[in-house]
Amino acid sequence: MKISDGFDARRLRPKSHGNWRSRLVLIFSALLALFGALLLLAGLISLVSQPAALGDLNASPAGTTLVLVCGLLIFWLGVWLWRRRRRQMRQPFGLNMAPHLMKKRD
């Protein structure tokens, strides 16, 4: 089979992800999880011992519960973003070729 002149095998090789972008997202998600954990702990401590760590927001049990729930959501978002990016970074690269051009399997 003759290979045409315009064929270049390097186009079929997988392209790697940009490392700097992934690392920035990982740093951002780690900071988000850390902030969420700190907010979660502040809300939990305020619920148990009633100190005014966050000023007027922790004065009532409803405000303390709001801080606790927001901290939990921010922590969950940071961990989810971290795990998603790590999974994406470890994903094997496939060929840069359309699936319909691959060999058919019966």
GIPEKA-V211915 format. One record per residue. RES is the residue in three letters. SS is DSSP state (A for helix, B for strand, O for the rest). Layout:
res = <RES & RES>
ss = <SS & SS>
//
This chain:
res = <MET & LYS & ILE & SER & ASP & GLY & PHE & ASP & ALA & ARG & ARG & LEU & ARG & PRO & LYS & SER & HIS & GLY & ASN & TRP & ARG & SER & ARG & LEU & VAL & LEU & ILE & PHE & SER & ALA & LEU & LEU & ALA & LEU & PHE & GLY & ALA & LEU & LEU & LEU & LEU & ALA & GLY & LEU & ILE & SER & LEU & VAL & SER & GLN & PRO & ALA & ALA & LEU & GLY & ASP & LEU & ASN & ALA & SER & PRO & ALA & GLY & THR & THR & LEU & VAL & LEU & VAL & CYS & GLY & LEU & LEU & ILE & PHE & TRP & LEU & GLY & VAL & TRP & LEU & TRP & ARG & ARG & ARG & ARG & ARG & GLN & MET & ARG & GLN & PRO & PHE & GLY & LEU & ASN & MET & ALA & PRO & HIS & LEU & MET & LYS & LYS & ARG & ASP>
ss = <O & O & O & O & O & O & O & O & A & A & A & A & O & O & O & O & O & O & A & A & A & A & A & A & A & A & A & A & A & A & A & A & A & A & A & A & A & A & A & A & A & A & A & A & A & A & A & A & A & O & O & O & O & O & A & A & A & A & O & O & A & A & A & A & A & A & A & A & A & A & A & A & A & A & A & A & A & A & A & A & A & A & A & A & A & A & A & A & A & A & O & O & O & O & O & O & O & O & A & A & A & O & O & O & O & O>
//
